[in-house]
Structure formats: C-alpha cells, structure tokens
Amino acid sequence: MSSLTLSSPAKVNLFLKVLRKRSDGYHDIATLMQAVSLYDRVSVETGEGEGVTLWCSDPMLPDGSSNLAYRAADLYLKTTGVRKKVSIRIEKNIPVGAGLGGGSSNAATVLKALDELEGGRLGHERLLELSASLGSDCPFFISGKPAYAEGRGERLKPVDLPKFAYILINPGFQVSTAWAYSNLDLTKNCEDNILTHSGKTPAKAEDLKTLLVNDLEEVTLREYPVILGIKNALVESGAIASLMSGSGPTVFGVFNDRRGAEAALTPLRKRFPDNFFVSLAEGLS
C-alpha cells in the first residue's frame, strides 16, 4: 500500500463576470481567483484490488460516483489504465455549497495525489486537461496559483497577488451553482457583462475597491438578503471591501493586513449566530 495526505485549499473570486451562455449549456466567464489558507485534508491510499472507496467527515456529502473526488479517482484509473484499489478520506473544514470551491479542490487534490503516488505518470499539463472535464474550478486547483480564468474557467493566466488577509463568513446554508446561473439575467446588463478590467494586478488591498465585482451576487442576494447584512458588517469591522465568492453564499472581507483581520474576527463571531462560519484566511501565492 502507498498513501499520501495533502491539504486541499478553498478559493475566493475577487472578480467574476458572466459573459454569455454557451451552446453546451455552460457559461463563459472571466474571473480572478486566489486560493486561501482554509483547507480540507485529503488522504489517498492505493493498494491491491480495484475500484474506489470514499469516506468524508461530512455525512451530508455523497460517498459514491456523485462525489467529485470519487469521480476524479475513477477518471484517473481509467485514463492511466492503473488497476489498483483507491481509498479516499476527506476531512472537511471548507463549508459545502459555499462558493469556495471545496468540491473542485478535493477533486483536483485527489488527481495530484494519485499522480504523485504513481510517480508523475501523467504530469501537470495532462492533469489540467483531465480536471477540466470534472468541473470549471478544478484546473485552477491543479495549478494552485492566483490566476485569471476565462472560458468555463479552464483557461488560466497566472498572476502575482499579495497575501491578502480575508475574513470569510458563511451563513450556514448551501447555494446551488446551477441555480444561481439559471437565475442570472444576462440581458439585463449586457453591456456591463463585457469584460472591461484592464488586467492590472492589484498590489494592495486598497486596489481591490474598484475590482470586486460578482455578477452572481445580485442573484443570490435577492433570495438571501442576509448576504447584504454580512457584507455591511465586514466593512463596518474594517474591511477595505467585501464581496460574495462564486455563487455564494460565503462573503469575504479584504483587510489591509492580518493584524486588522485578527482584530475584527472575534467581534464578528460574536455578532452572528453560532451556525455561521466565521474564519480568517490568507491568500496563497
């Protein structure tokens, strides 16, 4: 038997524009993503036998083929022709259905772990190709670096970003990505849905004030107005700006430095009910 345990990070979308609906049912997007220091723990073990088994600390998540990490392992075995039993163990810390990419991150981490256990049989570029067939955010987590993403999210352009300090607040419920996209009115602001961002990389938190845009935020906020209250609370606590990540409902606030975020953390935890997830994280570069 061989085994490997890796950290599986969350991400935030600092910028998310939905440009158009594609003929395949997906949407073309333009987004700036940064992985953050909030991690699930993914352990992968290979041994004699065949097939994939998965255990997750969150009993609400499926343990079969509807789990993206399970599908990642199955895809790797079929692509490589490797005939081994793969056992996956996921200890969840990233909220589920939260707009933080936890499922995609887990799937990408399984692919990377298996390829390392197999001596780099496929390599980075092939893993990128495989991951794109699993989910739009998966290639980003294969690369692990801050990036502009276009297309479905699979076309990546690495960028340099500071280690921004974030406070992440999740109100304790899930939002379906498919639901958010299906309720987005692309004709309402068609001109605004043309990417006009210059591509200049933000060098400090202040630079994010005019960059933070998420076309899906209005959709989710209409259904869940608590999101606006979270955004306001973060700014009142000293965040330079706040934005919903992905399809939500997690909201993040960006702070000038870790010290400012740490000062705001405890008061924010006291401000919201116990079922809210409130955590400090730093951007990964």
C-alpha positions, -999 to +999 in steps of 0.1 A: +000+000+000+010+036-006-006+067+008-004+104+007-021+132+026-024+167+011-041+200+021-069+210-002-075+248-001-106+269-006-106+299-031-123+333-034-133+351-066-120+386-064-137+393-097-164+373-115-181+384-148-205+361-166-202+369-202-226+347-221-243+313-222-225+287-244-241+262-267-230+234-244-251+248-215-222+262-196-213+299-193-183+318-205-168+337-175-139+360-167-127+357-131-097+364-108-092+337-082-069+332-053-066+301-031-068+308+006-055+292+037-087+274+046-081+237+040-098+203+038-075+174+045-074+147+017-058+113+022-054+089-007-043+053-004-036+028-032-033-009-028-041-043-043-076-047-057-098-025-079-123+003-075-127+035-055-140+040-020-145+073-003-151+084+033-160+120+042-163+136+077-194+154+065-222+128+064-242+151+041-218+146+012-222+115-011-196+088-009-202+074-044-199+085-080-218+117-074-189+129-053-164+149-075-134+135-057-146+099-063-151+107-100-116+122-101-101+089-088-122+069-112-112+091-141-075+088-132-077+050-131-095+048-164-072+073-181-039+056-170-051+020-170-038+016-135-055-014-118-055-006-081-079+000-052-081+037-043-093+047-008-100+084-003-106+101+031-117+137+032-118+157+065-139+188+057-132+222+070-144+242+040-182+248+041-201+228+015-220+245-013-204+278-002-189+293-033-154+285-020-147+256-044-143+229-018-156+201-040-134+211-070-104+215-047-109+180-033-112+165-068-080+183-080-062+172-049-071+136-055-058+138-090-025+153-078-021+128-050-027+098-073-002+111-099+024+116-072+018+081-059+022+068-095+055+086-100+042+115-121+027+092-147+005+120-163+022+152-153+009+187-147-004+195-182-023+163-186-038+167-151-050+201-162-068+186-192-084+158-170-095+182-144-113+204-169-137+176-176-146+173-139-155+209-131-148+245-141-128+253-110-107+221-110-079+233-133-074+263-110-068+240-081-044+219-101-023+249-108-027+263-072-015+298-082-036+330-084-050+333-119-073+350-143-096+323-157-117+325-188-138+302-209-156+279-184-128+287-160-103+263-176-082+289-195-058+301-169-034+330-168-012+330-137-008+364-119+010+377-089-011+387-059-002+397-024-011+375+005-043+394+011-059+389+046-095+377+044-124+371+068-148+345+054-184+344+066-208+317+056-244+319+069-249+282+074-268+272+042-259+260+008-265+276-026-265+256-058-242+269-085-266+257-112-295+275-096-275+308-095-265+306-131-300+296-142-315+327-125-290+352-139-305+376-164-277+381-189-298+406-209-303+429-180-268+444-181-255+431-213-230+460-218-218+455-182-212+419-190-183+427-214-150+424-195-136+458-192-110+451-165-076+463-176-057+433-163-037+453-139-028+432-109-039+446-076-008+453-054-026+461-022-060+457-006-070+493-015-066+484-052-095+459-048-121+485-041-130+490-077-121+455-088-145+435-066-174+426-088-195+394-089-224+391-114-239+362-094-241+383-062-273+400-071-290+367-079-281+351-046-287+383-026-323+386-039-331+352-025-310+355+007-308+392+018-287+381+048-258+383+025-261+421+023-260+422+061-228+402+062-212+425+036-221+456+056-208+440+089-174+432+073-170+468+061-181+482+094-154+459+110-126+475+090-126+455+057-115+476+027-143+459+008-165+428+008-179+405-019-197+372-022-175+345-036-186+324-065-223+316-064-223+321-026-234+323+000-200+329+016-189+365+018-154+376+023-139+409+035-105+420+024-083+437+051-051+458+048-032+432+068-036+402+090-035+423+122-066+442+111-084+410+102-075+394+136-089+425+154-122+421+136-125+383+139-138+380+175-163+408+173-177+394+141-180+359+156-200+374+185-222+394+161-235+364+142-254+332+153-234+301+162-244+283+130-225+310+110-190+300+099-165+329+105-129+323+097-097+342+090-076+332+060-047+345+039-043+344+002-019+318-012+007+328-037 
